[in-house]
Amino acid sequence: MDRPPRLCAGDTVGIVSPASPWERRSDRLRAVAALEGWGLKVRLGAHVDDRHGYLAGRDEDRAADLHAMLCDDEVRAIFCLQGGYGTPRLLPHLDRDVFATHPKILCGYSDITTLHLALAAWADTISFYSIGARGLGSPDVTDLSRGTLHRALFSAEPYGEIPRDPDDSYVRTITGGTARGRSTGGCLTLVASTLGTSIEIETRGRILFLEDLDMHSYTLDALLTHLRNAGKLEEAAGIVVGEMKGVGWREDRSAFMQELSVEDVLEEVIAPLGIPAIYGLPIGHGKHHVTVPVGAEAFLDADAGRLVFDEVLTSDPPNT
């Protein structure tokens, strides 16, 4: 697994909008200011301000911005402005050779899952499932969210343990045991959407992490069941379920559709696999979003509710 060169003050980073557009122009302005506050120089994608309904411009243009940032030798990292929707539409326009020959740091989460799994499939390089540039510049960003991203990108020390939610430290063991393997995963809906594509998620021997938001429990059940039926859950060495924000009981449920809880679904779909599995680390769409490296070696102790990355996630910059 390749480790991208770590960031240093003075490096140039790029911001692209591969999914949905910003709601307020200040979202992008705050993002730039936050990255500059880390001593970085910021380069904007040519189409970062484009709008096409719920998309940040045409598919071809959003893909072109990604290619341009990957091919620009001065750009050391790519920060996606935000998620939303749109990256699966880019697949027909993405050049796998560009991804393979110009791998570099990629940051973002939710809909950006597609790009993380494209990097994993085509470049075999570590990327960072983290808050995007908009989140970094948000007035609501927490020290935990900001701090874990900075550590992942700038530190020459092993990344260490994924911290627990400071507001609720409980992590539930679904199935006990320990496992080791490279990490993969992301937003459950986007992970499931890769099945049958050129970037289909590879889970064999991996630590699979999943999170999602705003759905009925039966939708969660359907997505997990689809992954199980495709053999993706049973092939994993271990499973980490992060936050499932807004998932479960819904006010608009019909009388004949009684909800199971998130934990009910995990007990019925994941627990019978006998794979070490936990639920409740702050990974996903909650108040705190801990950066999770995609592709790095991880150790899961499900009995203790711990996920640890005991390697350095980045390589020495080329000028050191």
N, C-alpha and C positions, 0 to 999 in steps of 0.2 A: 504494500500500500504506500503510495507516495504521500509525503507530507508537504504541503505548500509552504513557501518561505514565510516566516513570521513578519509581522508588521513592525515598523519602527517609525518614530516621529520623523516627519519630512516626506514619508512615502505618499504617493498619489493613489487614491482609490476612486472607483467609479460608482455612480448611482444610476440604476436603470429601473424602469417600470414594466416588468414582464407580465403583470396580471391586471389588477384594477387601477384606475387613476386616483390621484389624490383628491380629497374632498375640498380642502382649503389649500391655497398656494402656500400658506405659512407652514403646512405639514412638510413640504419639501424644503423650505427655508430653514425650519428648525432642524431638519435632518442634516443639512449641510453644516449648520453652526455646531451641532453636536460632534460631528466627525472632525471638524476643524479644532474643536476643543481638545481633541486627543492628539493634536499636532499633525494632523493629516491634511493633505491637499486633496480637493474634491473635483472630480471631472464628471459632468452630467452627460447622460446619454442624449443623443440628438433628438430622441422622441420622448424624453422623460415627461414632458408636459402634454403629450397628445391625449385626446379623448375620443372614444368611440363607444358611446353608451356606457355599459359597465366594464368596458375594456380600456386600457391605457393606449389606445391607438390600434392600427391594423396589425394583424398577426405578423405580416412580413416585416414591418418596421420594428416591432418589439423584438423579434428574433435578430434583426440586423444590429440592434443596439447591443445585444448580448455578444454577438460575434465580434463586434468592434471592440468591446471592452476586453474580451478574451485575447484578441490579437494585438492589442496595444501593449507593448513591452513596458511602457511607463506605468501602467495601471497594475498595482500589486494585489488588489482585492476588489471584488464586486459586491456591493450592497444593494439588494433589492429594496425598493422604496417600501413596498408592502405586499401583502398577499391579495386576497379577494377571490378573483376568478380569472382564468385565462391561459395559464401555462400549458395545460394539456393541448390546447389549440396550436401551440408552437411546434409540437413534435415533427410535423411534416416539413417544417422550415429550418430545423436545426441541423447543422453540419457536424456529424459525429467526429470527423477528422479534426475540426477546429477545437472541439472539446478535448480530444485525446492529445493534441500536440501543444495546447496552450492552457493546461490546468492551472487554476489559481484559486485563492480563497473566495468562497461564495457564502454569503450570509442572507438568511431569510427563513421564514417558516410558513406553515399553513399551505396555501396554494403553491408555494415555492418548492414543496416536496417533489414535484415533477422534475425540477432542475437538479435537485440533490441526487435523485435516482438516475438521472441522465449522466451526471458526473461519475456516479458509482459504476454505471454500466460501461461508459465509453472511455473514462480517464483513470478509473481506479485510484482516485485521490480523495483525501479527507476534505469534507466540507462542514459547514457549521449551521445546524438547525437552531436559529437564534432569532431574536427580535430583528426586524428590518430597520432600515435607516429611519423611517417614520417613527417607529417605536422608540428608537434610541433618542430621537429628538422630542418625544412626547413629554409634556409636563407631568404625566402620570407614571413615567417609567420608574421602576424601583431600583434601589441600589443593587439588589440581587441580580436583576435582569442585566443591568449595565455592567456590573462587576464581573459576572461570569463570562460575558462576551469579551471584555477587555482582557481578561486572563487567558482565554482561549487563543486570542489573536496576537498578544504581545509577549506572553511569558515563555521563558526557556525552561520552565520547570514542568514536571508531570502535572497534568490537568487535575487529577484527583477525583474525589467523590462528588457525585451530584448532590448538592445540598437539599435538605428538606424545606418545605414551605415554612417560613418563619411564623406565619399566622396559624398554621395547622400542621404540626410535625408528624401526624399519624400517617404511616404507610402500611397498607394491608398486604399480608402474604396470601396470595391466591393458592399457590402450590410451593412448598418448600424445596430446598436444595440449592446447589450452586452451579454456575455455568460460566464459561469463558468463550469469547468469540468477538469478531468484529461487529460493530453496531450498524444497524440499518433501520429504516422506518420513516416516520413522519406523520402527517395528517392521514387518518384512516381512510377517508373518502378518496384522497388522491393516491394513496398506496394501492387501494383496490382497483383504481382506474388504470393502473399500469399493466394489469394482467392481460396477456395476449399482445402486448406492444413490444417494441424494440428495447424498451427500458424496463421490462418486467422485473419486479423486485426479486432479488436473490436472498433467500432467508436461510439456506442450508448452513447449519453451524454458526449462525449469527445470533446476536442479541437484538431482538426486534422490539423497537419502541413505537407506540401508537398513541395518538390523542385525536380529539375532534371536538365539535361543539354544535349546539342547537339542533338536536334531532330527537325523535322518539326513541325509546329503548328498542322498539322492533326494527328501526333502521340500523341502530348499532348492532343488533343481533344479526340482521341480514348481511351486513358488511363483514363482520367477523366470521359468520358461517361461510360466506363466499371464499374468504381466505383459507378457512379450514378445509373446505371441499376441494380447493385448488392445491392442497398439500403445503401451503405456505406456513401455517402455524405449527404443524407437527414437525416440520423440518428445522425449525428454529431451535437453538440451544437454550434460549431463555426468552421471556417476554416481559416487557415493562410497559404498563399502561399508565400514561400520564394523566393530565386533567381531561375530564369529559364535561366541559363547561356547558351548562344548559341541556344536558342529555338526561332523558328519563321522563318523569311524570310531566305531562303537558296539560294546560288548561283546556285545550281544544280536543282532547281525546274523546272518541265516541264511546257510547255506553257499552258497545260490544267489544271494544278494543281496550282491555285492561292492561295497564303497563306493568312490566317487570322493572325492577330497579337495575341500574348499571351493574351493581354487584351480583344480582341474580344472573344477568347475562354472562358475566365473566365466569361465574361458578359453573354455569351449564355448558358454555362453549369452550372455555380455555382450561379450566381445572381438570376435566377428564383426560386431557392430553398427557398429564403427568410431567409437564415441563416446568422448571422453576419459573414462577411468575409473580409479579407484584403489581400493586395499584396505588397511585396517589402521589408520585413525585411531581414537582411543579414544572412539568413540561407541557407546553401548549398555550391555550388562549386565556389563561387566568391572569390574575394580577401580577404574579411573578412568572417569568419565563426563563428558566435556566437554559443556557446554551448547551446543546448536546452535539458532540462531533459525530458526523456520519462517516463510518468506515474505519474508525479507530478501534483498537483492541480494548475490550471492556470485560470487567468481572462483575457478575451478578451474584449476590448473596441474598437469595429470596427470603431466607429465614430471618435475616437481620434487616431486610428492606433496604439494601444498599446496592448502588450501581457505581462502580469505580472505574475511572480511566487512568491507568497507572503508567501512561507513556506521555512524552511530550508530543503535542499535536502538530507542531510546525517544525520546519527545518531552519537551519541558520541562513540568514539572508545572504545572497551571493556576494555581497561586498564586505563580508566579515571574515 
